[in-house]
Amino acid sequence: MSTKDKLIKNLESQITAWEKEAEAKQAEAEKKQARAENEKAGAALKEEFTEKIRSLQSDIEAAKEKLKEIKSAGEDRMADLKRQVSDWLG
């Protein structure tokens, strides 16, 4: 498997994982908000989870853009793109 194919596979897997995590956070936020005893607690929970979801959605969009870049790049750019993705994903 080429470096390009590996990067595409890794990013697609990460996007899927982040999308699932965002969905889980949304479900968790809704569940906790339903259990909140008062409006202040509910608003605080909503704000907390809204920020987490926004952050995940931002990561998803950035990963999709990087995926487009990788798919259109030549093999001569793969080493640099691989380093970028590795640094980004940790």
DRENMITI-781558 format. One record per residue (C-alpha): residue in three letters; x, y, z. Coordinates in steps of 0.5 Angstrom, whole numbers, plus 500, padded with zeros to 3 digits. Example, Ala and Ser with C-alpha at 12.3 -4.5 7.8 and 13.67 -1.06 7.14 Angstrom:
ALA525491516;SER527498514;
//
This chain:
MET500500500;SER503507498;THR504512503;LYS498516500;ASP494510501;LYS496510508;LEU495517509;ILE488517506;LYS486511510;ASN488514517;LEU485520515;GLU478517513;SER479512520;GLN480519524;ILE474522521;THR469517522;ALA472516529;TRP471524530;GLU464523527;LYS462518532;GLU465521538;ALA461528536;GLU455524535;ALA456520542;LYS457527545;GLN451530543;ALA447524545;GLU451525552;ALA449532552;GLU442531551;LYS441526556;LYS445530561;GLN441536560;ALA434532560;ARG437530567;ALA439537569;GLU435539575;ASN435547574;GLU436551568;LYS442554570;ALA445547570;GLY442545564;ALA445551560;ALA452550563;LEU452543561;LYS449545554;GLU455550553;GLU460545555;PHE458540550;THR456545545;GLU464547545;LYS466540545;ILE462538539;ARG464545535;SER471543537;LEU470536534;GLN467538528;SER472543527;ASP477537527;ILE473533522;GLU473539517;ALA480540517;ALA481533516;LYS477533510;GLU480538507;LYS487535509;LEU484528506;LYS482532499;GLU490535499;ILE493528500;LYS488525494;SER490530489;ALA498531491;GLY503527488;GLU508522491;ASP513527491;ARG509531497;MET507524501;ALA513525506;ASP511532508;LEU504530508;LYS505524512;ARG509528517;GLN504534518;VAL498528519;SER503525524;ASP504531528;TRP497533527;LEU494526530;GLY499525535;
//
